[in-house]
Amino acid sequence: MGIGKAIKTLRTRHKVPQQVLAKKVGVTQGYLSLIEKGLREPGFDLIEKIADTLSIPQQIILLLACNRTAKSRRFAKPLKNITLLIDDILSAA
């Protein structure tokens, strides 16, 4: 999962419409859509704004993004376990 898919996953889990999130973080809906499709990469400042708006640590977005793109087998299993834990936490919220 890339950064865009991680953002989309978290946004939809929090039931925040794309247009609402875009407005709250100061970008257009079209730009946020491009990020979620993986056609644009957000800067760290935008990741921080998105995380703050969704009331989650920005590290969760980065971990979700890294998990599915990890090339090293050494890190694949620990990252998968972290992702499952994050999923459990978000489901309980």
C-alpha positions, 0 to 999 in steps of 0.5 A: 500500500502506498501513501495515497492508499494508506490515506484513503484507507484511514479517511474512509475508516474515519468516515470522512468524505474526501471533499471534507478532508481536502478542505480541512487540510487546505488542498483541493479535492482533485489534488487529494484524489490524485494523492489517493490514486498514487499520482501525487506524493504528499509532503510531510507537512500535508501528511501531518495535517491529514493525521491531525485532522483524522486524529491519528499519529502521522506514523500510522500513515507512514507505517501503513504505506511502508507495510505493503511496499516493503521489499525486504523480507526481514521487515515484511512480517513485523510491518504486517503485524504492526498493520494488523494491530493498527487495523484492530485499534482503528476498528475499535475506535 
